[in-house]
Amino acid sequence: MPNLRLALCQIDPWVGDIARNSDEVVRWTRQAAEAGAQLVAFPEMALTGYPVEDLALRRSFVDASRAALVELAGRLAADGLGEVPVVVGYLGRSEHASPRFGRPAGSPQNCAAVLHRGEVVTRFAKHHLPNYGVFDEFRWFVPGEQLPVLRVHGVDVALAICEDIWQDGGRVTAAREAEAGLLLVVNGSPYERNKDDQRLELVRRRAAEAGCTLAYVNMVGGQDELVFDGDSIVVGADGEVLARSPQFEEHLLVLDLDLPAASSDHTDGLLLADGLHLVRAELDGEPVRDLAPAPAVTAGIAPRLSDEAEIWAALVSGTRAYVVKNGFTSVLIGLSGGIDSALVAAIAVDAIGAQNVHCVSMPSRYSSQHSRDDAAELARRTGLHFRTVSIAPMFDAYLGATELTGLAEENLQSRLRGTLLMAISNQEGHIVLAPGNKSELAVGYSTLYGDSVGAFGPIKDVYKSLVFRLARWRNEEAERRGEVPPIPENTISKPPSAELRPDQKDTDSLPDYDLLDSVLARYIEGDEGRDAIVAAGFDPAVVDRVVRLVDTAEYKRRQYPPGPKISVKNFGRDRRLPITNRWRRG
């Protein structure tokens, strides 16, 4: 069998920064070439970042992407890297009209290309366009109708893009018909809990269906609400995992593959499965049987993270990406001494360093001494910047000028804190992080223009019961490393409270969080109606109450900042319900 040394570059592209991304492609290609790679692959739309959303509809951006692709091919050759074929994703456009989709020639496409010896050897567009969950690709793109097969060192390599393997048939079946020895898939697959297991099962199944080894390269980093976890994988046709990259970190995976020699002489234009036309690009018809002088490479299989470690890495990655990619160097958090703000502070410290995290305690007449002490203790343990600014004088001034009582009086405290945070943010240039969790946002247990103030919500997609789990895990992880646990034990063990009135507890207004989260998971992620949830054994009165609270809080959620998606359905890109809505039957 011919050997092929493959390199998968698991990198973090920045949306819209084509120059930076081009530099990264050159840098990582150089590393791959120094490792003896004979074929190098980058993630989906690595040249433009992903997803580009409505930037795809700007002709200037499409033109810039296409021009940068050609320039990149020349630059690789000029830097002595032209002999290594490079597969890179970019934003392109269609050459022909797509009458079936009502789109003219020149419409945007999610593309990838092969660069070799200073030229763009072949281009192709994503065939299956996802239009569910966080994806709106039919809004932006038209599909490709080709199966590109690259013959390199005597091996036929079929090429595909992300969703092409998540759907049955298409390029997977066509790769078998083309008798490919390797199916190489470039991806921008966002993270959600347990997706690494789902992804492994998928690539194993598709490798078997294609009848060949499958290599899957994914990106890392964050883009607005989305987090990308990497987890690039290579599996054999028999399902054996040959190599696997770590999660949530940039990584160069290089390995030698024993692949069958190309035997087919199918000609260009042959009609394959799903109406795909075979397009060949032959770079080198001679197999390389020895990889001297470079020693043989066997890539490792990175260990998997635990559930809590995986979620934590996603929250940290998403927060870091949002702060850094938007040009900020520091964050500001209202640190109450409660579990939510404590967890957000710990995430921020891990994301950008304690020296860049600024927290302010804003006690009122109802703030307990133990909460004030807990906030100060967290600051001492982590080394972040901490100050105290009492809102009591402001609160008294408002009450002296108005006649607020009950809920209006309670919410005034939260809004004063929000105003103070934004004032400090404006004065000192920090970005404000909002501490709301998914349970509270689901039922509207938050104050507009108060605790909802901020540019990013790190735990927006984290249920309250999971907040406690993550806090305990982070402390245990610190102890395992011989470090000081960041979150005071009292913060974790005390009953949750907004502390907006004497002796207030969250359970005064809400069901116990374990019960609440169980109902919410069924109603939000599971899309189960009221009757189905009751039939599962939940108290009808509790279900009715929770469903009503969720439905009537939609207007609040629309005004909450973005936060990293970790669940199968987050509040934002995933779940899109009308604000004005009279349907109340779950």
Disulfide bonds with the S-S distance in Angstrom:
none
